[in-house]
Each structure stands twice: as structure tokens, then as C-alpha cells.
Amino acid sequence: MLAPIFTPLFRRHAAMRFQVRMRKLIAFFVIGFLLAADVSAQAAVAPSVSGSLVQMFLGLGGVLALLVGSLWLLKKLTAPRGAAAGLMRVVAATAVGGRERVVIVEVGSTWLVLGVAPGHVSALAEIPRQPVAEPPPGPATTAVPEWLQQLMRRR
């Protein structure tokens, strides 16, 4: 009976513990990189531009890999699992103002039409589940916008 009340608190506490662990891990790697840079700086007799560029790009790649890995892990740990994962889903959403949205949420066999504003959510309607229409086949979207392709052609 109290489980639904404490579940969000447990998730928040788990997320905070994860953040603390990730900060410690990032600090560990940063200290390691700084020590490695210090040792390599002392061992270097004559500085070379290519060696320092390689070291800089390797450090940048390590930091970026650490960032991507921690974001992936955070996403995996905070994703809903089990029966709660399929309980609700957002069917559609559209902006009706600067910070206001109308959202259709599917809960079981019912769709809830909600008005969402900063600090306020209100139920607008409750309708039975509708079959979702596939979007009409239109022109294939390109990965690069037309204006960018034209700009590249001019060069």
C-alpha cells in the first residue's frame, strides 16, 4: 500500500547515489589524466607539436567516451522496467504556446487529453483508445537540409 508512495523517493535516492558515484568516477579519471600528463611532461626532452596534438586528441576522446558512457548508463538506470514500462505512453503532443502543450497519454484502453503548462497539468478530455493512423507517405526527408546542400555546392 505504501509502495507507490515510496517508489519515486527510492528512484530519486538511487539517482542521487548514481550521480555521486559518477562524480567520483569522473574525478578519478581526471586525476589520472592529470598525473599522466604530468609524468609525460617531465619525461619529454624536446616538445613536439605532433606528439602534443596526439595527446590532446586522445585526452579529448577519453573524456568524450566517458561522457557518452555515463549518459548511456544513466539512461539505462532511470528507464522504467517491468509492468510500469508499458502502463502509460505519450501518443501525441503539440505546442499551443511558448511553454504550453496539449498531450495525449494512453493509459490502458483510454486516452487522456491533458493540458500541460509550467507547474500545472489539467485533464481536458478522456476518450476511448483510437487506432493510430500512419502518416501519409510524403517526400523522403534528406539528412542534410536543402539550404546546406546549396551552400556546399557554392564552395
Phi, psi and omega in degrees: 000322179272351182302316179297333181284318185275345182300311178297324179294319178296317179297319180295318179295318178296321179294321179293320177297320178297317179298319179295317179297318180294322178296319178295319180295317179295319178297321178299313180292322179296317179296320178298316178297320180294319178295319178296321179293322180293316179295317181291329178290325179287326183281338183287131180269305179240120181291137176241144182293318183293322178295319180289327176294318178297316180297319180295316181290325176294319176296317178297317178297321178296316179295317179295320177296320177295319179296312181296318179296318180291324176294320178297316180295319177298319179296319180293322182284332182264357180288138178294144182235163174071217184292332181290339183293325183257007184291316180227150173208149178275120181276315181205156177208145177214144179277134177244002179194191180297316181229013181253144181221154168248126187234138173254121182245131178267123177235104183067238179255020182236143173254133175252128176263117185242141171262123185243124177228165179302117178079008183207130174233128180230141178281124180264321181200162175229119183232156176291157182300135181251150172292135182277122180282138176288144178295144180297141179294121180242191177296141180295132179279140180267155180290328181252125179300155182303316184295328178288323177295319179295321178296321180290326179293325181296328181284000000 
